[in-house]
Amino acid sequence: MAQADLLFYNIGQLLTMDNGSDGPVKGNDMQKLPVIENAAVAVKDGKVLKVGKQEELADIDADEKIDCGGKLVSPGLVEPHTHLVFGGSREHEMALKQQGVPYLEILEKGGGILSTVRATRETPFKDLVEKAMFHLDRMMSYGITTMEAKSGYGLDYDTEMKQMQVVKHVKNLTSMDIVSTFLGAHAIPEELKDNPERFLDEMIDMLPEIKEKELAEFVDIFCETGVFSVEQSRAYLEKAKEAGFQVKIHADEIDPLGGAELAADVGAITGDHLVGASDKGIRRLAEEGVIAVLLPGTSFYLCKGKHARARKMIESGVAVALSTDFNPGSSVTENLQMIMSLAALNLKMTPEEIWNAVTVNSAYAINRGDSAGKIAAGRKADIVIWDAPNYLYIPYHYGVNHVQKVFKAGEKVYERAEIKGKHHTSISIGE
């Protein structure tokens, strides 16, 4: 009899996300979902030992056996686009937005992204670490076990380096797997608002040191009206590739500038946002295998009434991933489960497509397709037990946390606490 450390048994539905092939799931294949009913998973030394029907693991004994109660079990969720490290918050702007004050006017009053830049520049390293850990722990509680974290709230050498050093530091404090992205070209700083070319040159000059100190794997840029043009973004991303980085792009979030086409032209791993992506841009994403990272929480929070055309993308053969876009200005949530609901309601994605988008496709979007997003023999045992009977239930029942337990590399890192005590009135039926 084989020996395991952990045995998860009595699993009602097991989403392995293991479709038997490498690479992200594209187009109509996103409708397919690898599900095993009445399943079990054995774990040894932090990795999956065996997966299958419960009777197929009858020859395995384990030091600890976990009864999953006939519930849903999935891989840990993968979060491919966050702005994790920042100072301050911007709750005072909500009333202005509700009054219809345009973002540019909020910016002129000292709000918007530049207020976060000022706060991040002023916040000590230790405080940024504590704040990042707070948000990381909350993400873990929502079932996220692997994530990306961008810089971009410094817009100068010192603060951008500080943000990336914070990410590097918290990697040693958390069991979460974190992928770092340099987004120095997130906006134009006040001190260089009339000279964006000089600012981009300053960010390019940082690349060798970032590479040498292993502070980031990706380089990203915000290609949008009022920020950086397609031409500026192309030149910047080509320099980043020459410096040995893979690239991402904030593309066509508001206007169809050609950001999706640019993502395809430069061989970006992902094009993110894509609310305004053109038909040609979507076709080019499919042709070049660029993953579309869609952020329906941003469209929801900004009340724009316009959403990325997920159906068009999927039908065109694009691999779609989903993310919270967690940040202090335009999507203030760590709840990827809520994003799954918004993807169903506003992007018209099916439950099967949604699960592919928050696991395997998101893993490939941050170069972790070989280690995250699937439950398969030999892989890290990142496993979530859900308080739900099936995979359809998570996007259906919105706005709450359905996670019961989270395991990272076979270690339990989160368990929902039970509410204790007499907290409701007893009701007698039929009296």
Stockholm file with secondary structure:
# STOCKHOLM 1.0

chainA/1-431         MAQADLLFYNIGQLLTMDNGSDGPVKGNDMQKLPVIENAAVAVKDGKVLKVGKQEELADIDADEKIDCGGKLVSPGLVEPHTHLVFGGSREHEMALKQQGVPYLEILEKGGGILSTVRATRETPFKDLVEKAMFHLDRMMSYGITTMEAKSGYGLDYDTEMKQMQVVKHVKNLTSMDIVSTFLGAHAIPEELKDNPERFLDEMIDMLPEIKEKELAEFVDIFCETGVFSVEQSRAYLEKAKEAGFQVKIHADEIDPLGGAELAADVGAITGDHLVGASDKGIRRLAEEGVIAVLLPGTSFYLCKGKHARARKMIESGVAVALSTDFNPGSSVTENLQMIMSLAALNLKMTPEEIWNAVTVNSAYAINRGDSAGKIAAGRKADIVIWDAPNYLYIPYHYGVNHVQKVFKAGEKVYERAEIKGKHHTSISIGE
#=GR chainA/1-431 SS CEEEEEEEEEEEEEECCCCSSSSCCCGGGGGCCCEEEEEEEEEETTEEEEEEEGGGGTTEEEEEEEECTTCEEEECEEECCCCCCCCSCCTTHHHHHHTTCCHHHHHHTTCTHHHHHHHHHHSCHHHHHHHHHHHHHHHHHTTEEEEEEECCSCCSHHHHHHHHHHHHHHTTTCSSEEEEEEEEETSCCGGGTTCHHHHHHHHHHHHHHHHHTTCCSEEEEEESTTSBCHHHHHHHHHHHHHTTCEEEEEECSSSCSSHHHHHHHTTCSEEEECTTCCHHHHHHHHHHTCEEEECHHHHHHHTCSCCCCHHHHHHTTCCEEECCCCBTTTBCCCCHHHHHHHHHHTSCCCHHHHHHHHTHHHHHHTTCTTTSSCCCTTSBCCEEEESSSSTTHHHHSCSSCCEEEEEETTEEEEECCCCCSCCSCCCCSCC
#=GC SS_cons         CEEEEEEEEEEEEEECCCCSSSSCCCGGGGGCCCEEEEEEEEEETTEEEEEEEGGGGTTEEEEEEEECTTCEEEECEEECCCCCCCCSCCTTHHHHHHTTCCHHHHHHTTCTHHHHHHHHHHSCHHHHHHHHHHHHHHHHHTTEEEEEEECCSCCSHHHHHHHHHHHHHHTTTCSSEEEEEEEEETSCCGGGTTCHHHHHHHHHHHHHHHHHTTCCSEEEEEESTTSBCHHHHHHHHHHHHHTTCEEEEEECSSSCSSHHHHHHHTTCSEEEECTTCCHHHHHHHHHHTCEEEECHHHHHHHTCSCCCCHHHHHHTTCCEEECCCCBTTTBCCCCHHHHHHHHHHTSCCCHHHHHHHHTHHHHHHTTCTTTSSCCCTTSBCCEEEESSSSTTHHHHSCSSCCEEEEEETTEEEEECCCCCSCCSCCCCSCC
//
